Amino acid sequence: MEEREFLALADDQLARLETGLDKLVDAGDADLDYELKPGGIVEIAFADDSKVIVNRHAAAREIWVAARSGGFHFKPEAGRWIGTRDGQDLADVLSRCLSEQAGATLRLDC
């Protein structure tokens, strides 16, 4: 996959993540804040000062997630972002990580 194609796919996914986070915050379902940073980085902060970082990694053609529970890598596959180690969907892993760090069950739609 060309870098330009990857960046377009990753940026689209990060935009869907932003929309999903907006919905959680607007609905009052989550006590979190997030910030979009240059270079395709989304930093999600929680009340306990912990963070989940989501970023695109162009060299590996992956989206990476860093959370308290570990690091996760995802590749685009058939219109979804699939974990390179366990085949889990990005939205499912993010929902689990956000729930763990927020101390409440959160379902991220992205």
N, C-alpha and C positions, 0 to 999 in steps of 0.2 A: 504494500500500500504506500502510495506517495505521501510525503509529509503534509502536503496541502490538503489532501483528502482526509487524512487523520485529524488534522487540526479542525477542519470543518465539522467532522463527526463529534469530536471531543467538545468543541465549543457549543454545539447543539445540545449535547448531553448536560453540560454545565448550566446552560440556560434553563433546561427542564428541571435541574436540581434547584436552581434559584426559585423557579415558580413553585415547586413543591415545598420549599422552605417557607416561602411567603404564605402559602396556604396554612401550614402548621402554625405559624406565628399569628396570622390574622384570626384563626379560629380559636386562639388561646390554648391550643393543645400542648404547646411546648414553651418552656422557659429557656429560650436560647436566643442568641443573636448571631448574625453571620455577616461576613464582609467578603466582597469580591475583590481580589487583588490582581495586579498585573501578572500576565503570563499564564493565565488559566488556573488560578488558585482560588478555592473557596475555603475560608476559615470559619468554622462554626464553633462558637464559644458557649459554654454552659455556666449556670449559676455557681458551680463549685470551682470555677476557673479552669476546668479541663477543656480540651479542644478536640475537634475532629477536623483534619485537613484533607481536602480533596483537590487533587491537581492532575493536570495532563502531563504526561512525560513523553515528549515527542520522539526522543531517541529510541525508546522501547516501544513506541506506538501503543501506549497503555494509559489508562487512568489509574492513579494510585490513591489509596485511602490510608491515612494514618489515624489510628484511634487508640484509646486506652487498651483495648483488647488485642491490638496488633496492627500489622500492616497488610494491605490487600492490594492486588494488582488485577486489572480487568482489561480484556481485549474486546474490540468490536467483533461480533459474530452474529450474522443473520438479523441485524437490526437491534441487537441487544448488547449489553456489556457484560461479559461472562468472566468470572474469576479464573485466573490461570492455574490455581492450585486445586480448587474444589468444584469448579463449574457453577458456583452460585451466582445469581443475578445481582448486579450492582445495587439496585433499589432495595433488595432484601437485606443485603449486608449493611447498607447504610441505615436502614430502619432499625436493625438490631443494634448497631453501634450507637445511634442516637438515643434509642430507648435505654440502653445500659447507662449511658452518661447522663441522661436527663432524669433517670429514676422513675420513668413513666413509659407506658407503652405508646410508641409513636409509629405511625405508618406513613412513610414518605412515598408520595406518588411522583415518580420521576422516570 
